[in-house]
Amino acid sequence: MADPSDDLHHDPLLAAVSRELRTAPGPALRSVARALDALSRERRRRWLAASAAAAVVLLGIALDLRIRARATLPVEFSVRSPASHAVTVVGDFNDWNRAAAPLTRHDGEWTVTLKLRPGRYRYAFLLDGSRWTADHRSPSADNDFDIPTSVITVAN
Amino acid sequence: MIRGATAEAALEQVSVPDRADRLSWQEEIDRALAQLAPDQREAFLLKHVEELNYEEIAGLTGASVPALKMRVNRACERLRTLLKDVYHG
């Protein structure tokens, strides 16, 4: 069905407006140009504002992801081994360096707190530099090294 | 789009009383157009002054055809309201 506003012939007032704007000299014609210019400027301004807002949001998301990825979280490792004289925790987070993370003894309980980035790490405890033991408080990991290993997931 | 010289020449051909009336009518149209929402003014001008069809306007503005028809409709209603007391057809 045709929209009445598509055809102004039935409406003398609007037909006169349209005719005036199309044919009249002076202000009316200039108003068309001004209106279209203003609309163009407004559209550019809106587009720039929307682009800037989108850029800020994306930057915020990127920064947040970057901060989250780089943030470290304290993770406590502990193992009970009263008979041991030295205990270290060795894993993916310290490239399986046997000496990087020594634990401190408290009445037979050995503990250390490491700052780790979010991720999934396999690890094991090394008792007196020769005996490996898994962390029985954590799930077992696939054993690629012929030693009992555990796995811990660090998340924000 | 604007043919200033032609427009000025046409203005010179209008008699003085007619010219005064016409300038007043033009000013009223200017004033009424300025009171339209920008998107409605744009749709009205493109449809009824530039005489584009809705598909062409949609291509220019990015708005959908139904949305443009709504804008033109509302612009027409508003112009009717704003100009009914000054229009002496």
gemmi code that builds the backbone of each chain (N, CA, C; Angstrom):
import gemmi

chains = {
    "A": [
        ("MET", (0.847, -1.184, 0.000), (0.000, 0.000, 0.000), (0.886, 1.239, 0.000)),
        ("ALA", (0.555, 2.187, -0.851), (1.378, 3.390, -0.931), (1.224, 4.221, 0.326)),
        ("ASP", (2.325, 4.745, 0.772), (2.303, 5.609, 1.946), (1.891, 7.012, 1.497)),
        ("PRO", (0.929, 7.648, 2.173), (0.506, 8.995, 1.767), (1.674, 9.981, 1.744)),
        ("SER", (2.674, 9.757, 2.617), (3.778, 10.714, 2.660), (4.734, 10.534, 1.476)),
        ("ASP", (4.513, 9.453, 0.682), (5.331, 9.268, -0.522), (4.951, 10.276, -1.597)),
        ("ASP", (3.703, 10.675, -1.573), (3.204, 11.559, -2.617), (2.538, 12.761, -1.948)),
        ("LEU", (3.059, 13.933, -2.211), (2.571, 15.123, -1.508), (1.455, 15.840, -2.268)),
        ("HIS", (1.039, 15.271, -3.412), (0.041, 15.990, -4.199), (-1.288, 16.145, -3.475)),
        ("HIS", (-1.566, 15.207, -2.594), (-2.832, 15.271, -1.869), (-2.770, 16.296, -0.734)),
        ("ASP", (-1.582, 16.790, -0.451), (-1.419, 17.686, 0.695), (-0.866, 19.023, 0.202)),
        ("PRO", (-1.727, 20.008, -0.005), (-1.274, 21.269, -0.600), (-0.162, 21.932, 0.198)),
        ("LEU", (-0.261, 21.862, 1.511), (0.752, 22.527, 2.340), (2.139, 21.930, 2.093)),
        ("LEU", (2.216, 20.604, 2.206), (3.518, 19.956, 2.034), (3.988, 20.036, 0.585)),
        ("ALA", (3.038, 19.998, -0.327), (3.418, 20.155, -1.736), (4.050, 21.527, -1.947)),
        ("ALA", (3.491, 22.540, -1.261), (4.044, 23.886, -1.382), (5.429, 23.968, -0.755)),
        ("VAL", (5.598, 23.279, 0.360), (6.919, 23.256, 1.008), (7.946, 22.621, 0.079)),
        ("SER", (7.566, 21.467, -0.456), (8.473, 20.744, -1.342), (8.818, 21.593, -2.571)),
        ("ARG", (7.775, 22.200, -3.151), (7.980, 23.028, -4.352), (8.906, 24.203, -4.032)),
        ("GLU", (8.649, 24.825, -2.881), (9.441, 25.988, -2.482), (10.918, 25.592, -2.316)),
        ("LEU", (11.111, 24.460, -1.649), (12.494, 24.038, -1.387), (13.210, 23.645, -2.679)),
        ("ARG", (12.434, 23.128, -3.635), (13.073, 22.711, -4.892), (13.335, 23.886, -5.821)),
        ("THR", (12.476, 24.868, -5.762), (12.562, 25.908, -6.794), (12.848, 27.303, -6.257)),
        ("ALA", (12.586, 27.525, -4.983), (12.658, 28.900, -4.492), (14.093, 29.356, -4.329)),
        ("PRO", (14.321, 30.629, -4.469), (15.644, 31.170, -4.244), (15.895, 31.404, -2.755)),
        ("GLY", (17.100, 31.774, -2.485), (17.452, 32.327, -1.183), (17.458, 31.346, -0.037)),
        ("PRO", (16.912, 31.792, 1.093), (17.089, 31.068, 2.340), (16.642, 29.616, 2.295)),
        ("ALA", (15.518, 29.377, 1.597), (15.006, 28.005, 1.615), (15.992, 27.042, 0.965)),
        ("LEU", (16.513, 27.456, -0.178), (17.493, 26.599, -0.836), (18.745, 26.464, 0.011)),
        ("ARG", (19.153, 27.595, 0.578), (20.358, 27.523, 1.412), (20.115, 26.637, 2.624)),
        ("SER", (18.870, 26.642, 3.093), (18.576, 25.809, 4.263), (18.742, 24.327, 3.931)),
        ("VAL", (18.422, 23.982, 2.679), (18.608, 22.585, 2.266), (20.087, 22.236, 2.346)),
        ("ALA", (20.903, 23.134, 1.794), (22.334, 22.889, 1.808), (22.860, 22.846, 3.245)),
        ("ARG", (22.376, 23.809, 4.033), (22.836, 23.848, 5.430), (22.411, 22.586, 6.162)),
        ("ALA", (21.164, 22.187, 5.926), (20.659, 21.000, 6.616), (21.457, 19.762, 6.220)),
        ("LEU", (21.699, 19.634, 4.917), (22.458, 18.459, 4.466), (23.895, 18.508, 4.967)),
        ("ASP", (24.481, 19.715, 4.986), (25.839, 19.843, 5.522), (25.869, 19.470, 7.000)),
        ("ALA", (24.862, 19.998, 7.719), (24.814, 19.722, 9.156), (24.648, 18.230, 9.400)),
        ("LEU", (23.798, 17.609, 8.573), (23.595, 16.169, 8.726), (24.872, 15.413, 8.442)),
        ("SER", (25.579, 15.871, 7.438), (26.836, 15.218, 7.103), (27.828, 15.359, 8.258)),
        ("ARG", (27.890, 16.587, 8.801), (28.803, 16.799, 9.937), (28.376, 15.956, 11.117)),
        ("GLU", (27.054, 15.935, 11.340), (26.553, 15.193, 12.486), (26.856, 13.702, 12.339)),
        ("ARG", (26.670, 13.207, 11.086), (26.942, 11.789, 10.868), (28.425, 11.478, 11.076)),
        ("ARG", (29.293, 12.395, 10.592), (30.741, 12.204, 10.796), (31.066, 12.214, 12.291)),
        ("ARG", (30.424, 13.189, 13.002), (30.694, 13.301, 14.438), (30.235, 12.031, 15.167)),
        ("ARG", (29.016, 11.564, 14.787), (28.495, 10.348, 15.434), (29.399, 9.157, 15.139)),
        ("TRP", (29.870, 9.085, 13.888), (30.722, 7.969, 13.501), (32.029, 8.022, 14.279)),
        ("LEU", (32.600, 9.241, 14.383), (33.853, 9.388, 15.126), (33.653, 9.033, 16.592)),
        ("ALA", (32.514, 9.514, 17.155), (32.249, 9.231, 18.566), (32.087, 7.727, 18.775)),
        ("ALA", (31.345, 7.084, 17.864), (31.132, 5.636, 17.993), (32.453, 4.889, 17.833)),
        ("SER", (33.273, 5.343, 16.883), (34.569, 4.692, 16.668), (35.453, 4.849, 17.887)),
        ("ALA", (35.448, 6.080, 18.451), (36.285, 6.319, 19.622), (35.817, 5.454, 20.790)),
        ("ALA", (34.495, 5.373, 20.959), (33.961, 4.563, 22.058), (34.338, 3.096, 21.866)),
        ("ALA", (34.207, 2.623, 20.625), (34.552, 1.217, 20.347), (36.033, 0.976, 20.602)),
        ("ALA", (36.865, 1.958, 20.204), (38.302, 1.807, 20.397), (38.636, 1.749, 21.880)),
        ("VAL", (37.957, 2.602, 22.668), (38.218, 2.606, 24.112), (37.819, 1.264, 24.725)),
        ("VAL", (36.653, 0.750, 24.288), (36.196, -0.540, 24.824), (37.170, -1.654, 24.458)),
        ("LEU", (37.588, -1.672, 23.180), (38.513, -2.722, 22.741), (39.843, -2.612, 23.466)),
        ("LEU", (40.315, -1.363, 23.630), (41.570, -1.155, 24.344), (41.441, -1.643, 25.781)),
        ("GLY", (40.290, -1.320, 26.387), (40.047, -1.756, 27.756), (40.061, -3.277, 27.868)),
        ("ILE", (39.399, -3.928, 26.907), (39.363, -5.399, 26.922), (40.769, -5.956, 26.744)),
        ("ALA", (41.513, -5.353, 25.785), (42.878, -5.836, 25.520), (43.756, -5.660, 26.753)),
        ("LEU", (43.630, -4.470, 27.379), (44.438, -4.219, 28.574), (44.061, -5.178, 29.697)),
        ("ASP", (42.754, -5.379, 29.848), (42.286, -6.265, 30.904), (42.831, -7.680, 30.690)),
        ("LEU", (42.738, -8.140, 29.424), (43.251, -9.483, 29.124), (44.750, -9.555, 29.380)),
        ("ARG", (45.437, -8.468, 28.977), (46.891, -8.446, 29.157), (47.245, -8.446, 30.646)),
        ("ILE", (46.508, -7.620, 31.402), (46.776, -7.546, 32.841), (46.482, -8.890, 33.493)),
        ("ARG", (45.332, -9.481, 33.084), (44.986, -10.786, 33.661), (46.048, -11.830, 33.331)),
        ("ALA", (46.524, -11.787, 32.072), (47.499, -12.791, 31.643), (48.826, -12.607, 32.371)),
        ("ARG", (49.161, -11.338, 32.656), (50.445, -11.068, 33.281), (50.378, -11.120, 34.794)),
        ("ALA", (49.191, -11.054, 35.349), (49.053, -11.023, 36.798), (49.487, -12.370, 37.375)),
        ("THR", (50.147, -12.307, 38.511), (50.523, -13.549, 39.178), (49.674, -13.714, 40.421)),
        ("LEU", (49.461, -14.961, 40.780), (48.647, -15.261, 41.956), (49.475, -16.105, 42.924)),
        ("PRO", (49.323, -15.849, 44.215), (50.077, -16.659, 45.181), (49.484, -18.068, 45.267)),
        ("VAL", (50.364, -19.054, 45.164), (49.922, -20.446, 45.241), (50.806, -21.139, 46.282)),
        ("GLU", (50.168, -21.711, 47.290), (50.947, -22.386, 48.332), (51.089, -23.869, 48.008)),
        ("PHE", (52.326, -24.349, 48.094), (52.602, -25.778, 47.934), (53.015, -26.302, 49.300)),
        ("SER", (52.499, -27.440, 49.650), (52.903, -28.014, 50.936), (52.895, -29.535, 50.839)),
        ("VAL", (53.784, -30.115, 51.614), (53.869, -31.574, 51.653), (54.334, -31.969, 53.058)),
        ("ARG", (53.797, -33.043, 53.552), (54.209, -33.509, 54.893), (55.292, -34.558, 54.715)),
        ("SER", (56.434, -34.261, 55.293), (57.537, -35.208, 55.201), (58.499, -34.968, 56.375)),
        ("PRO", (58.142, -35.455, 57.564), (58.934, -35.167, 58.768), (60.359, -35.701, 58.694)),
        ("ALA", (60.560, -36.727, 57.913), (61.882, -37.346, 57.883), (62.840, -36.656, 56.924)),
        ("SER", (62.322, -35.759, 56.083), (63.188, -35.130, 55.080), (63.983, -33.993, 55.689)),
        ("HIS", (65.127, -33.711, 55.047), (65.987, -32.612, 55.494), (65.929, -31.430, 54.523)),
        ("ALA", (65.493, -31.683, 53.300), (65.354, -30.599, 52.311), (64.272, -31.000, 51.313)),
        ("VAL", (63.427, -30.060, 51.001), (62.344, -30.334, 50.028), (62.267, -29.167, 49.040)),
        ("THR", (62.148, -29.475, 47.783), (61.911, -28.434, 46.773), (60.679, -28.836, 45.962)),
        ("VAL", (60.044, -27.809, 45.383), (58.941, -28.100, 44.460), (59.463, -27.784, 43.054)),
        ("VAL", (59.249, -28.711, 42.157), (59.861, -28.656, 40.833), (58.743, -28.852, 39.795)),
        ("GLY", (58.689, -27.983, 38.813), (57.592, -28.145, 37.865), (57.732, -27.275, 36.627)),
        ("ASP", (56.653, -27.269, 35.887), (56.628, -26.471, 34.646), (56.914, -24.999, 34.925)),
        ("PHE", (56.468, -24.509, 36.102), (56.603, -23.079, 36.422), (58.041, -22.669, 36.692)),
        ("ASN", (58.931, -23.615, 36.992), (60.349, -23.248, 37.153), (61.255, -24.123, 36.262)),
        ("ASP", (60.649, -24.530, 35.160), (61.386, -25.317, 34.158), (62.066, -26.544, 34.769)),
        ("TRP", (61.400, -27.085, 35.734), (61.884, -28.312, 36.377), (63.302, -28.150, 36.931)),
        ("ASN", (63.555, -26.925, 37.427), (64.825, -26.649, 38.106), (64.708, -27.166, 39.544)),
        ("ARG", (65.537, -28.103, 39.888), (65.414, -28.799, 41.175), (65.660, -27.877, 42.377)),
        ("ALA", (66.410, -26.795, 42.147), (66.794, -25.965, 43.292), (66.042, -24.638, 43.347)),
        ("ALA", (65.171, -24.398, 42.413), (64.577, -23.061, 42.292), (63.589, -22.713, 43.408)),
        ("ALA", (62.913, -23.696, 43.938), (61.845, -23.381, 44.894), (61.919, -24.275, 46.133)),
        ("PRO", (62.822, -23.942, 47.059), (62.909, -24.740, 48.295), (61.727, -24.450, 49.226)),
        ("LEU", (61.290, -25.486, 49.926), (60.206, -25.324, 50.891), (60.792, -25.123, 52.293)),
        ("THR", (59.990, -24.522, 53.163), (60.417, -24.277, 54.543), (59.671, -25.231, 55.460)),
        ("ARG", (60.396, -25.731, 56.438), (59.801, -26.748, 57.321), (59.103, -26.097, 58.519)),
        ("HIS", (57.914, -26.618, 58.829), (57.190, -26.212, 60.036), (56.618, -27.473, 60.653)),
        ("ASP", (57.313, -28.008, 61.649), (56.843, -29.217, 62.354), (56.528, -30.359, 61.397)),
        ("GLY", (57.414, -30.636, 60.519), (57.222, -31.776, 59.611), (56.442, -31.432, 58.355)),
        ("GLU", (55.838, -30.264, 58.314), (55.095, -29.825, 57.120), (55.984, -28.841, 56.374)),
        ("TRP", (56.187, -29.104, 55.126), (57.030, -28.242, 54.293), (56.115, -27.368, 53.413)),
        ("THR", (56.410, -26.054, 53.377), (55.551, -25.176, 52.566), (56.380, -24.126, 51.831)),
        ("VAL", (55.850, -23.678, 50.741), (56.393, -22.519, 50.028), (55.238, -21.889, 49.228)),
        ("THR", (55.288, -20.581, 49.131), (54.274, -19.894, 48.317), (54.956, -19.287, 47.097)),
        ("LEU", (54.499, -19.669, 45.942), (55.064, -19.151, 44.684), (54.038, -18.257, 44.009)),
        ("LYS", (54.525, -17.267, 43.302), (53.625, -16.415, 42.515), (53.607, -16.933, 41.082)),
        ("LEU", (52.450, -17.396, 40.666), (52.335, -18.016, 39.339), (51.315, -17.275, 38.485)),
        ("ARG", (51.599, -17.218, 37.205), (50.618, -16.676, 36.264), (49.531, -17.726, 36.029)),
        ("PRO", (48.369, -17.262, 35.585), (47.312, -18.239, 35.306), (47.794, -19.298, 34.308)),
        ("GLY", (47.427, -20.518, 34.560), (47.838, -21.590, 33.651), (47.730, -22.936, 34.333)),
        ("ARG", (48.123, -23.949, 33.584), (48.080, -25.318, 34.103), (49.512, -25.812, 34.216)),
        ("TYR", (49.867, -26.275, 35.394), (51.263, -26.651, 35.640), (51.330, -28.074, 36.189)),
        ("ARG", (52.339, -28.821, 35.693), (52.651, -30.120, 36.296), (53.817, -29.904, 37.266)),
        ("TYR", (53.835, -30.652, 38.336), (54.910, -30.464, 39.312), (55.027, -31.695, 40.196)),
        ("ALA", (56.128, -31.710, 40.949), (56.329, -32.771, 41.938), (57.227, -32.219, 43.043)),
        ("PHE", (57.236, -32.888, 44.184), (58.157, -32.506, 45.260), (59.391, -33.401, 45.176)),
        ("LEU", (60.538, -32.795, 45.447), (61.797, -33.553, 45.473), (62.294, -33.557, 46.922)),
        ("LEU", (62.363, -34.753, 47.487), (62.735, -34.882, 48.899), (64.212, -35.242, 48.990)),
        ("ASP", (64.948, -34.450, 49.726), (66.380, -34.676, 49.958), (67.162, -34.862, 48.658)),
        ("GLY", (66.703, -34.231, 47.609), (67.433, -34.216, 46.338), (67.412, -35.512, 45.572)),
        ("SER", (66.638, -36.522, 46.064), (66.715, -37.802, 45.369), (65.383, -38.522, 45.236)),
        ("ARG", (64.453, -38.210, 46.104), (63.182, -38.945, 46.058), (62.062, -38.016, 45.594)),
        ("TRP", (61.311, -38.493, 44.600), (60.203, -37.709, 44.068), (58.881, -38.155, 44.705)),
        ("THR", (58.035, -37.202, 44.950), (56.695, -37.558, 45.407), (55.691, -36.580, 44.810)),
        ("ALA", (54.558, -37.102, 44.494), (53.492, -36.229, 43.964), (52.831, -35.495, 45.132)),
        ("ASP", (52.082, -34.499, 44.796), (51.281, -33.780, 45.791), (49.950, -34.513, 45.893)),
        ("HIS", (49.755, -35.199, 47.000), (48.569, -36.042, 47.092), (47.288, -35.235, 47.281)),
        ("ARG", (47.440, -33.913, 47.471), (46.248, -33.059, 47.601), (45.794, -32.519, 46.243)),
        ("SER", (46.550, -32.820, 45.209), (46.198, -32.344, 43.868), (46.032, -33.531, 42.933)),
        ("PRO", (45.345, -33.329, 41.829), (45.171, -34.437, 40.867), (46.507, -34.880, 40.295)),
        ("SER", (46.550, -36.151, 39.913), (47.757, -36.666, 39.273), (47.820, -36.188, 37.834)),
        ("ALA", (49.038, -35.989, 37.365), (49.232, -35.585, 35.980), (49.705, -36.777, 35.171)),
        ("ASP", (49.605, -36.677, 33.857), (50.181, -37.709, 33.001), (51.666, -37.787, 33.316)),
        ("ASN", (52.149, -38.982, 33.433), (53.521, -39.146, 33.878), (54.461, -39.304, 32.692)),
        ("ASP", (55.014, -38.172, 32.256), (55.935, -38.215, 31.120), (57.376, -38.428, 31.557)),
        ("PHE", (57.644, -38.252, 32.839), (59.043, -38.213, 33.293), (59.427, -39.410, 34.162)),
        ("ASP", (58.550, -40.369, 34.235), (58.806, -41.504, 35.109), (58.925, -41.108, 36.568)),
        ("ILE", (58.290, -40.011, 36.928), (58.214, -39.643, 38.337), (56.759, -39.312, 38.632)),
        ("PRO", (56.326, -39.500, 39.866), (54.944, -39.160, 40.198), (54.759, -37.641, 40.150)),
        ("THR", (53.829, -37.220, 39.353), (53.610, -35.774, 39.233), (52.149, -35.429, 39.473)),
        ("SER", (51.973, -34.184, 39.885), (50.619, -33.653, 40.117), (50.390, -32.505, 39.148)),
        ("VAL", (49.145, -32.042, 39.123), (48.837, -30.923, 38.236), (48.013, -29.894, 39.012)),
        ("ILE", (48.323, -28.641, 38.754), (47.559, -27.565, 39.388), (47.158, -26.562, 38.313)),
        ("THR", (45.944, -26.087, 38.429), (45.465, -25.056, 37.492), (45.315, -23.748, 38.262)),
        ("VAL", (45.996, -22.720, 37.778), (45.924, -21.398, 38.412), (45.036, -20.526, 37.538)),
        ("ALA", (44.008, -19.972, 38.155), (43.064, -19.141, 37.378), (42.777, -17.864, 38.142)),
        ("ASN", (42.411, -16.820, 37.379), (42.036, -15.536, 38.002), (40.755, -15.693, 38.799)),
    ],
    "B": [
        ("MET", (24.043, 21.184, -6.493), (22.701, 21.128, -5.922), (22.127, 22.547, -5.751)),
        ("ILE", (22.956, 23.503, -5.240), (22.481, 24.866, -5.020), (22.894, 25.717, -6.202)),
        ("ARG", (21.914, 26.347, -6.805), (22.220, 27.168, -7.973), (21.990, 28.618, -7.578)),
        ("GLY", (23.001, 29.181, -6.875), (22.867, 30.506, -6.269), (22.530, 31.586, -7.270)),
        ("ALA", (23.277, 31.639, -8.363), (23.071, 32.709, -9.333), (21.667, 32.629, -9.927)),
        ("THR", (21.257, 31.421, -10.298), (19.919, 31.217, -10.870), (18.866, 31.620, -9.855)),
        ("ALA", (19.118, 31.246, -8.607), (18.161, 31.530, -7.550), (18.027, 33.038, -7.360)),
        ("GLU", (19.145, 33.745, -7.329), (19.094, 35.194, -7.141), (18.358, 35.861, -8.308)),
        ("ALA", (18.617, 35.367, -9.517), (17.947, 35.928, -10.691), (16.440, 35.737, -10.574)),
        ("ALA", (16.028, 34.562, -10.140), (14.605, 34.276, -9.976), (14.001, 35.202, -8.933)),
        ("LEU", (14.760, 35.453, -7.860), (14.268, 36.321, -6.806), (14.014, 37.730, -7.325)),
        ("GLU", (14.888, 38.183, -8.216), (14.742, 39.536, -8.761), (13.471, 39.684, -9.585)),
        ("GLN", (12.973, 38.559, -10.119), (11.791, 38.638, -10.975), (10.481, 38.675, -10.198)),
        ("VAL", (10.578, 38.492, -8.900), (9.369, 38.470, -8.093), (9.011, 39.904, -7.721)),
        ("SER", (7.728, 40.232, -7.786), (7.309, 41.596, -7.439), (7.521, 41.835, -5.945)),
        ("VAL", (7.556, 43.105, -5.530), (7.960, 43.422, -4.165), (7.045, 42.815, -3.101)),
        ("PRO", (5.671, 42.978, -3.198), (4.826, 42.369, -2.152), (4.947, 40.854, -2.147)),
        ("ASP", (4.946, 40.260, -3.374), (5.089, 38.803, -3.465), (6.399, 38.360, -2.846)),
        ("ARG", (7.383, 39.176, -3.120), (8.720, 38.822, -2.648), (8.754, 38.810, -1.117)),
        ("ALA", (8.103, 39.805, -0.513), (8.058, 39.868, 0.952), (7.339, 38.645, 1.508)),
        ("ASP", (6.187, 38.309, 0.895), (5.435, 37.130, 1.349), (6.260, 35.869, 1.209)),
        ("ARG", (6.920, 35.828, 0.069), (7.661, 34.612, -0.225), (8.837, 34.428, 0.726)),
        ("LEU", (9.528, 35.553, 1.016), (10.646, 35.470, 1.954), (10.154, 35.039, 3.326)),
        ("SER", (8.993, 35.568, 3.706), (8.421, 35.183, 4.993), (8.101, 33.679, 4.995)),
        ("TRP", (7.498, 33.215, 3.921), (7.167, 31.779, 3.777), (8.441, 30.928, 3.815)),
        ("GLN", (9.462, 31.429, 3.143), (10.745, 30.702, 3.170), (11.319, 30.656, 4.581)),
        ("GLU", (11.194, 31.781, 5.270), (11.714, 31.807, 6.644), (10.944, 30.836, 7.535)),
        ("GLU", (9.639, 30.779, 7.310), (8.833, 29.838, 8.101), (9.256, 28.399, 7.810)),
        ("ILE", (9.511, 28.130, 6.541), (9.961, 26.773, 6.174), (11.314, 26.483, 6.832)),
        ("ASP", (12.194, 27.491, 6.760), (13.506, 27.328, 7.407), (13.337, 26.996, 8.886)),
        ("ARG", (12.476, 27.785, 9.520), (12.273, 27.622, 10.962), (11.693, 26.228, 11.252)),
        ("ALA", (10.734, 25.828, 10.450), (10.095, 24.520, 10.671), (11.103, 23.389, 10.453)),
        ("LEU", (11.888, 23.512, 9.398), (12.887, 22.465, 9.128), (13.872, 22.344, 10.286)),
        ("ALA", (14.223, 23.523, 10.849), (15.204, 23.513, 11.942), (14.660, 22.810, 13.176)),
        ("GLN", (13.337, 22.722, 13.258), (12.741, 22.094, 14.443), (12.558, 20.580, 14.280)),
        ("LEU", (12.823, 20.073, 13.094), (12.693, 18.620, 12.900), (13.888, 17.914, 13.509)),
        ("ALA", (13.666, 16.685, 13.918), (14.799, 15.853, 14.339), (15.715, 15.684, 13.131)),
        ("PRO", (17.043, 15.677, 13.354), (17.966, 15.625, 12.216), (17.701, 14.481, 11.246)),
        ("ASP", (17.378, 13.298, 11.777), (17.173, 12.165, 10.861), (15.872, 12.327, 10.060)),
        ("GLN", (14.878, 12.974, 10.691), (13.619, 13.206, 9.970), (13.814, 14.281, 8.887)),
        ("ARG", (14.575, 15.326, 9.248), (14.836, 16.400, 8.280), (15.593, 15.831, 7.077)),
        ("GLU", (16.587, 15.018, 7.372), (17.379, 14.413, 6.305), (16.495, 13.582, 5.377)),
        ("ALA", (15.669, 12.734, 5.986), (14.822, 11.853, 5.177), (13.858, 12.669, 4.320)),
        ("PHE", (13.267, 13.708, 4.927), (12.309, 14.538, 4.188), (12.982, 15.245, 3.009)),
        ("LEU", (14.147, 15.853, 3.299), (14.837, 16.614, 2.242), (15.282, 15.705, 1.100)),
        ("LEU", (15.802, 14.544, 1.474), (16.273, 13.639, 0.416), (15.095, 13.098, -0.403)),
        ("LYS", (13.974, 12.863, 0.277), (12.825, 12.283, -0.427), (12.080, 13.342, -1.254)),
        ("HIS", (11.769, 14.471, -0.641), (10.847, 15.402, -1.287), (11.512, 16.646, -1.873)),
        ("VAL", (12.800, 16.820, -1.637), (13.500, 17.932, -2.283), (14.521, 17.389, -3.286)),
        ("GLU", (15.336, 16.469, -2.813), (16.289, 15.843, -3.738), (15.595, 14.816, -4.634)),
        ("GLU", (14.396, 14.417, -4.236), (13.564, 13.483, -4.998), (14.245, 12.143, -5.266)),
        ("LEU", (14.946, 11.676, -4.236), (15.516, 10.330, -4.329), (14.447, 9.317, -3.934)),
        ("ASN", (14.599, 8.089, -4.393), (13.661, 7.071, -3.917), (14.230, 6.446, -2.633)),
        ("TYR", (13.374, 5.666, -1.959), (13.783, 5.173, -0.636), (15.022, 4.281, -0.705)),
        ("GLU", (15.140, 3.519, -1.770), (16.308, 2.642, -1.877), (17.591, 3.468, -1.984)),
        ("GLU", (17.502, 4.564, -2.748), (18.681, 5.432, -2.877), (19.012, 6.086, -1.536)),
        ("ILE", (17.975, 6.510, -0.819), (18.207, 7.151, 0.484), (18.807, 6.131, 1.458)),
        ("ALA", (18.291, 4.901, 1.396), (18.814, 3.857, 2.275), (20.301, 3.635, 2.001)),
        ("GLY", (20.657, 3.663, 0.713), (22.069, 3.496, 0.352), (22.931, 4.621, 0.878)),
        ("LEU", (22.365, 5.838, 0.896), (23.133, 6.995, 1.367), (23.252, 7.035, 2.883)),
        ("THR", (22.156, 6.690, 3.532), (22.118, 6.913, 4.981), (22.422, 5.664, 5.796)),
        ("GLY", (22.265, 4.503, 5.192), (22.464, 3.275, 5.953), (21.217, 2.856, 6.733)),
        ("ALA", (20.160, 3.674, 6.671), (18.927, 3.312, 7.385), (18.092, 2.381, 6.505)),
        ("SER", (17.205, 1.616, 7.142), (16.356, 0.710, 6.365), (15.212, 1.500, 5.716)),
        ("VAL", (14.646, 0.921, 4.669), (13.538, 1.594, 3.971), (12.341, 1.829, 4.901)),
        ("PRO", (11.921, 0.817, 5.703), (10.800, 1.086, 6.620), (11.112, 2.226, 7.598)),
        ("ALA", (12.357, 2.261, 8.097), (12.725, 3.328, 9.040), (12.672, 4.684, 8.348)),
        ("LEU", (13.102, 4.723, 7.097), (13.086, 5.994, 6.353), (11.654, 6.453, 6.093)),
        ("LYS", (10.774, 5.496, 5.774), (9.369, 5.865, 5.548), (8.764, 6.449, 6.815)),
        ("MET", (9.119, 5.848, 7.934), (8.636, 6.353, 9.218), (9.147, 7.773, 9.450)),
        ("ARG", (10.425, 8.006, 9.154), (11.004, 9.340, 9.367), (10.322, 10.389, 8.475)),
        ("VAL", (10.106, 10.012, 7.221), (9.468, 10.954, 6.295), (8.050, 11.260, 6.770)),
        ("ASN", (7.351, 10.209, 7.199), (5.992, 10.378, 7.695), (5.948, 11.340, 8.868)),
        ("ARG", (6.861, 11.127, 9.793), (6.876, 11.982, 10.988), (7.284, 13.408, 10.634)),
        ("ALA", (8.234, 13.524, 9.690), (8.644, 14.871, 9.250), (7.446, 15.597, 8.633)),
        ("CYS", (6.665, 14.882, 7.826), (5.491, 15.484, 7.184), (4.477, 15.940, 8.236)),
        ("GLU", (4.228, 15.068, 9.203), (3.274, 15.426, 10.252), (3.740, 16.664, 10.997)),
        ("ARG", (5.019, 16.690, 11.318), (5.553, 17.824, 12.096), (5.518, 19.110, 11.271)),
        ("LEU", (5.881, 18.997, 10.009), (5.855, 20.200, 9.159), (4.432, 20.724, 9.010)),
        ("ARG", (3.468, 19.808, 8.866), (2.063, 20.213, 8.773), (1.661, 20.998, 10.015)),
        ("THR", (2.048, 20.456, 11.177), (1.698, 21.114, 12.438), (2.358, 22.489, 12.540)),
        ("LEU", (3.637, 22.538, 12.174), (4.391, 23.776, 12.359), (3.978, 24.862, 11.365)),
        ("LEU", (3.511, 24.448, 10.187), (3.277, 25.434, 9.129), (1.792, 25.730, 8.855)),
        ("LYS", (0.905, 24.989, 9.526), (-0.524, 25.118, 9.155), (-1.047, 26.539, 9.393)),
        ("ASP", (-0.490, 27.218, 10.424), (-1.013, 28.551, 10.721), (-0.414, 29.648, 9.833)),
        ("VAL", (0.655, 29.319, 9.146), (1.277, 30.368, 8.313), (1.094, 30.083, 6.819)),
        ("TYR", (0.489, 28.943, 6.522), (0.274, 28.596, 5.119), (-1.055, 29.160, 4.651)),
        ("HIS", (-0.968, 29.944, 3.594), (-2.208, 30.490, 3.041), (-2.329, 30.034, 1.600)),
        ("GLY", (-2.639, 28.771, 1.430), (-2.700, 28.209, 0.084), (-3.871, 28.749, -0.644)),
    ],
}
model = gemmi.Model(1)
for chain_id, residues in chains.items():
    chain = gemmi.Chain(chain_id)
    for i, (resn, *xyz) in enumerate(residues, 1):
        res = gemmi.Residue()
        res.name, res.seqid = resn, gemmi.SeqId(i, " ")
        for name, pos in zip(("N", "CA", "C"), xyz):
            atom = gemmi.Atom()
            atom.name, atom.element = name, gemmi.Element(name[0])
            atom.pos, atom.b_iso = gemmi.Position(*pos), 0.0
            res.add_atom(atom)
        chain.add_residue(res)
    model.add_chain(chain)
structure = gemmi.Structure()
structure.add_model(model)
structure.setup_entities()
